[in-house]
Amino acid sequence: MEVFIEIIVTIAILLCLVYTILIAIYCSGWVNTKFVFTEIKDEKPFVSIIIPARNEEINIGQLLSSICNQTYPSTCFEVIVVDDFSTDTTNELVQDFINRKNNITLIKNKNTGKKNAISEAIKIAKGELIITTDADCVVHEHWLSYIVSFYRQTNAKMIVAPVYLFNTLSLFQKLQTLECIALTASTAGSLYYNKAIMCNGANLAYTKEIFNEANGFEGINNTASGDDVLLMYKIKKKYPEGIKFLKNMEAAAFTYSCFNIKQFISQRKRWASKRFSDLNTETKFVSLIVYLFNLFLLIVPCVAFFNDSITFFPFSLFKLELLLFSVKCVIDFLLLFLSTSFFDERKLLIYFLPEQLIYVFYVVLVGFLGFGKKYEWKGRTINEK
């Protein structure tokens, strides 16, 4: 039994060390990621905005209104809405915008799913730059201008831009915002060192040329999700330094948090539904470290309940648990302090401690649920293979 405890303690300490180094690297990358907007005075590139939509009658009008109000010239971009077999009034609402604007197009998805919807839109897209967003988002009036300026400055093959939660009123929604901010900072921090681990298709840009060069979603159609991350992996293989993060709030897409636990779990199951073998090396490593460290934060007190004494360590297992959790809190707080400062959301840090306590259980639960490939999305039951 004592040998078993020694192994548990050793693994927990090593995981804590690696996790701390990892988050410290993301903090450094986040701080060093910078962008200064430069107005494009010469010929502006043509942009195609693609919006897959299924049963979005509540949201689609708000998104299209925000896109129609862009400071980027309307003659320099088009909007392609792809109806993914909606059963509500989504199409009628989009048609109303088409009647008033000449740069919006509505097409039907030939097959179900977001990847197919994006592929169909890209076939007819006229843009040099493709930007994807979700129908339940809203964007700033300078959104396009900032993305295009960044594209011109960096010549990036893929641009990962922020996705931010708004209308977060309840404690549950505020905790989701803290998680969203931490994920955004981790995404930017990893991309600063050319280590692509995450992105979000709700605010993603890439050239049409690179999409075709990478053969689109060919080879990654085994899951319903992955129109963003799995495509990013394909592009990274061809251009290891071609993926950049655009750190600017005016380039962010704003979306809603989940309103209840059922919706939240379904969303997380969808995010976690990708096969582990589909992930790249960096994402596998980070996923394992984060999951195992949180898992061992639960294992250590369980072991301590049966035997709290350890002969090779200067204090008890319960004190070790407190130390490991404290180290996690310190490094996580640093990341959130830096990132909430950028998002002007430091007031959310008052929820930091309850978020940390819940997050340990949440990570372990969602990781476990990821093994189940069945989930609900947009009124469909998806069963991943």
C-alpha positions in Angstrom: 0.0 0.0 0.0 2.8 2.4 0.9 4.5 1.8 -2.5 1.2 2.6 -4.2 0.9 5.8 -2.3 4.4 6.8 -3.2 3.7 6.3 -6.9 0.5 8.4 -6.6 2.3 11.2 -4.9 5.2 11.2 -7.3 3.0 11.3 -10.3 0.8 14.1 -8.8 3.9 16.2 -8.1 5.3 15.7 -11.6 2.0 16.6 -13.2 1.8 19.7 -11.0 5.3 20.7 -12.1 4.6 20.2 -15.9 1.2 21.9 -15.6 2.7 24.9 -13.9 5.4 25.2 -16.6 2.8 24.9 -19.3 0.5 27.6 -18.0 3.6 29.9 -17.4 4.5 29.5 -21.1 0.9 30.4 -22.1 1.1 33.5 -19.8 4.4 34.5 -21.5 2.9 33.9 -25.0 -0.3 35.9 -24.1 1.7 38.9 -22.9 3.9 38.9 -25.9 1.1 38.6 -28.5 0.4 42.1 -29.9 -1.4 43.7 -32.8 -1.6 47.3 -33.9 -4.3 48.1 -36.4 -3.1 49.7 -39.7 -5.7 51.1 -42.1 -5.5 49.6 -45.6 -5.2 52.5 -48.0 -4.5 50.6 -51.2 -6.7 48.0 -52.9 -8.7 46.0 -50.3 -8.9 42.2 -50.6 -12.3 40.7 -51.3 -13.6 38.7 -48.3 -16.2 35.9 -48.1 -18.0 35.5 -44.8 -19.6 32.1 -44.4 -22.4 31.4 -41.9 -23.7 27.9 -41.5 -27.2 28.2 -40.0 -29.7 25.6 -38.7 -32.8 26.8 -36.8 -31.3 30.2 -36.0 -34.4 32.4 -36.2 -33.7 34.0 -32.9 -30.1 34.9 -33.7 -29.5 35.3 -37.4 -31.0 38.8 -37.8 -28.7 40.2 -35.1 -25.6 38.7 -36.7 -26.5 39.9 -40.2 -27.3 43.4 -38.9 -23.9 43.6 -37.3 -22.2 42.5 -40.5 -24.1 44.9 -42.6 -22.9 47.7 -40.3 -19.2 47.0 -41.0 -16.8 49.9 -41.7 -15.1 47.7 -44.3 -16.6 48.6 -47.7 -19.7 46.5 -48.6 -18.3 46.2 -52.1 -15.3 44.3 -50.8 -17.1 41.5 -49.0 -19.9 39.0 -49.5 -22.0 37.0 -47.0 -22.9 33.4 -47.8 -25.5 31.9 -45.4 -25.8 28.1 -45.8 -29.1 26.7 -44.6 -28.5 23.4 -42.9 -32.0 22.0 -43.2 -33.7 24.6 -40.9 -37.3 23.9 -39.9 -38.0 27.4 -38.5 -38.1 30.8 -40.2 -34.4 31.2 -40.6 -34.6 31.3 -44.4 -37.3 33.9 -44.5 -35.3 36.2 -42.2 -32.2 35.8 -44.3 -34.2 36.5 -47.5 -35.4 39.7 -46.0 -31.8 40.9 -45.7 -31.1 39.7 -49.3 -34.0 41.9 -50.5 -32.3 44.9 -48.9 -28.6 44.1 -49.5 -26.9 42.9 -52.7 -23.9 41.2 -51.1 -25.8 38.4 -49.2 -26.5 35.0 -50.6 -28.5 32.1 -49.2 -27.7 28.5 -50.4 -28.9 25.1 -49.3 -26.6 22.6 -47.8 -26.5 19.5 -49.9 -25.6 17.2 -47.0 -26.1 17.7 -43.3 -23.4 19.1 -41.0 -21.3 22.2 -40.6 -18.3 20.9 -42.6 -20.4 20.2 -45.6 -22.1 23.6 -45.3 -18.7 25.4 -45.3 -17.4 23.3 -48.2 -20.5 24.1 -50.3 -20.1 27.9 -49.6 -16.4 27.9 -50.4 -17.1 26.4 -53.8 -19.0 29.6 -54.8 -17.0 32.0 -52.6 -15.3 34.9 -54.5 -13.2 36.0 -51.6 -9.4 35.7 -51.4 -10.0 35.4 -47.6 -12.6 33.2 -46.1 -14.1 34.1 -42.6 -16.3 31.7 -40.8 -18.6 32.6 -37.9 -21.6 31.1 -36.2 -25.2 32.3 -36.6 -25.6 33.0 -32.9 -22.7 35.5 -32.9 -22.5 39.3 -33.1 -19.5 41.2 -34.4 -18.1 44.7 -33.8 -18.4 47.3 -36.6 -14.6 47.2 -37.2 -14.4 43.3 -37.1 -13.7 42.9 -40.8 -11.3 45.8 -41.0 -9.2 44.5 -38.2 -9.1 40.9 -39.6 -8.1 42.1 -43.0 -5.5 44.5 -41.6 -4.0 41.6 -39.6 -4.0 39.4 -42.7 -2.2 42.0 -44.7 0.4 42.6 -41.9 1.2 38.9 -41.2 0.3 37.1 -44.5 -1.1 34.4 -42.2 -2.5 31.3 -43.7 -5.1 31.0 -40.9 -6.1 33.7 -38.4 -7.6 32.6 -35.0 -9.6 35.5 -33.6 -11.2 35.8 -30.1 -14.7 34.5 -29.3 -16.2 36.2 -26.2 -19.3 35.5 -24.2 -21.8 38.3 -23.6 -25.1 38.7 -21.6 -23.5 36.7 -18.7 -25.9 37.5 -15.9 -26.0 34.4 -13.7 -23.1 32.9 -11.7 -23.2 29.8 -14.0 -22.7 32.1 -17.0 -20.0 34.1 -15.3 -18.0 30.9 -14.6 -18.3 30.0 -18.3 -16.9 33.5 -19.1 -13.9 32.9 -16.9 -13.3 29.5 -18.7 -13.7 31.2 -22.1 -11.1 33.9 -21.2 -8.7 31.3 -19.9 -9.1 29.2 -23.1 -8.6 32.3 -25.3 -5.4 33.2 -23.5 -4.1 29.6 -23.7 -4.9 29.6 -27.5 -3.0 32.8 -28.0 -0.1 31.8 -25.8 0.4 28.5 -27.6 0.1 30.1 -31.1 2.8 32.7 -30.1 5.2 29.8 -29.9 3.7 28.2 -33.1 2.1 25.4 -31.1 -1.5 25.2 -32.4 -3.8 23.4 -29.9 -7.1 25.2 -30.1 -9.3 27.5 -32.3 -12.9 28.3 -32.6 -14.9 28.2 -35.9 -17.1 31.0 -34.6 -14.3 33.5 -35.5 -11.8 31.9 -37.9 -10.2 33.1 -41.2 -8.1 31.4 -43.8 -7.3 31.9 -47.4 -9.4 30.1 -50.0 -6.1 29.0 -51.6 -4.9 27.3 -48.5 -8.3 25.6 -47.9 -8.1 24.1 -51.4 -4.4 23.3 -51.0 -5.2 21.3 -47.9 -8.0 19.6 -49.7 -10.6 21.1 -47.4 -12.1 18.7 -44.9 -11.0 15.6 -46.8 -9.7 13.0 -44.4 -11.3 14.6 -41.3 -15.0 14.0 -42.1 -15.3 11.2 -39.5 -16.6 13.6 -36.9 -19.4 16.1 -37.1 -17.3 18.7 -35.2 -13.7 19.6 -36.1 -14.4 22.2 -38.9 -12.0 24.4 -37.0 -9.4 22.5 -35.0 -8.9 19.6 -37.4 -8.6 22.0 -40.3 -6.1 24.0 -38.4 -4.0 20.8 -37.9 -4.0 20.2 -41.7 -2.9 23.8 -42.4 -0.2 23.6 -39.7 1.4 20.6 -41.3 1.9 22.6 -44.5 2.7 25.9 -42.9 4.1 25.4 -39.3 4.3 29.1 -38.7 1.3 30.2 -40.8 -1.3 30.2 -38.0 -1.6 33.5 -36.0 -3.8 34.8 -33.2 -5.4 38.2 -33.6 -5.4 39.8 -30.1 -7.9 42.6 -30.4 -11.4 42.9 -28.9 -12.7 44.7 -31.9 -11.9 41.6 -33.9 -13.9 39.4 -31.5 -17.1 37.5 -32.2 -19.5 37.7 -29.3 -21.8 34.8 -28.5 -24.1 33.5 -25.8 -23.1 31.3 -22.9 -25.1 28.2 -22.2 -28.2 28.9 -20.2 -28.5 25.6 -18.4 -26.5 22.5 -17.4 -28.1 20.2 -20.0 -27.1 22.6 -22.8 -23.6 23.1 -21.3 -22.9 19.3 -21.0 -24.2 18.7 -24.6 -21.9 21.5 -25.9 -18.9 20.1 -24.0 -19.6 16.6 -25.2 -19.6 17.9 -28.8 -16.3 19.6 -28.2 -14.8 16.5 -26.7 -16.2 14.1 -29.3 -13.2 14.2 -31.6 -11.1 11.0 -31.4 -7.9 11.3 -29.4 -6.0 9.9 -32.4 -7.3 12.9 -34.5 -5.5 15.4 -32.3 -2.0 16.7 -33.0 0.9 16.0 -30.7 0.8 19.3 -28.9 -3.0 19.0 -28.2 -2.6 15.4 -27.0 0.1 16.4 -24.6 -1.7 19.4 -23.2 -5.0 17.5 -22.9 -3.4 14.6 -21.0 -1.5 16.9 -18.6 -4.6 19.0 -17.8 -6.9 16.0 -17.5 -4.5 13.9 -15.4 -3.5 16.7 -13.1 -7.1 17.4 -12.3 -7.8 13.7 -11.9 -4.9 13.3 -9.5 -6.2 16.3 -7.5 -9.2 14.0 -6.9 -7.2 10.8 -6.4 -4.8 12.2 -3.7 -7.5 13.1 -1.1 -9.3 9.7 -1.8 -6.1 7.9 -1.0 -5.5 10.1 2.0 -8.9 9.1 3.4 -7.6 5.5 3.8 -4.0 6.3 4.7 -2.9 9.9 5.3 0.7 9.2 6.4 3.6 9.1 3.9 7.1 8.3 5.2 9.1 9.8 2.3 7.4 13.2 2.4 7.6 15.9 5.2 3.8 16.3 5.6 0.5 14.4 5.2 -1.4 13.7 2.0 -4.1 16.2 2.9 -1.4 18.9 3.2 0.1 17.7 -0.1 -3.3 18.1 -1.7 -3.6 21.6 -0.4 -0.2 22.4 -1.7 -0.9 21.0 -5.2 -4.2 22.8 -5.4 -2.6 26.1 -4.2 0.1 25.9 -6.9 -2.6 25.3 -9.5 -4.6 28.3 -8.2 -1.6 30.6 -8.3 -0.6 29.8 -11.9 -4.2 29.8 -13.1 -4.8 33.1 -11.4 -1.8 34.7 -13.1 -3.2 33.6 -16.5 -6.7 34.9 -15.7 -5.4 38.1 -14.2 -3.4 38.9 -17.4 -6.3 37.9 -19.7 -9.2 39.5 -17.8 -7.2 42.7 -17.7 -7.2 42.7 -21.5 -10.9 41.9 -21.7 -11.6 44.5 -19.0 -13.2 41.8 -16.8 -11.1 41.8 -13.7 -14.3 42.0 -11.6 -14.9 38.3 -12.6 -11.9 37.3 -10.5 -14.1 37.4 -7.4 -15.5 34.1 -8.7 -12.0 32.6 -9.2 -11.9 30.3 -6.2 -15.4 28.7 -6.7 -14.5 28.3 -10.4 -11.3 26.5 -9.4 -13.1 24.1 -7.0 -15.7 23.3 -9.6 -13.3 23.1 -12.5 -11.4 20.1 -11.1 -14.6 18.0 -11.1 -15.8 19.5 -14.4 -12.6 18.6 -16.3 -12.7 15.0 -15.1 -16.4 14.7 -15.9 -16.2 16.2 -19.4 -13.1 14.1 -20.2 -15.1 11.0 -19.2 -18.2 12.1 -21.1 -16.0 12.5 -24.2 -15.8 8.8 -24.5 -19.5 8.8 -25.2 -19.9 9.8 -28.8 -23.6 10.5 -28.7 -24.9 14.1 -28.1 -27.6 16.5 -29.1 -26.9 19.5 -31.4 -29.3 21.9 -33.1 -32.2 19.4 -32.7 -30.1 16.5 -34.1 -28.8 13.5 -32.3 -25.2 13.0 -33.3 -23.6 9.6 -32.9 -19.9 9.9 -33.7 -18.1 6.8 -34.9 
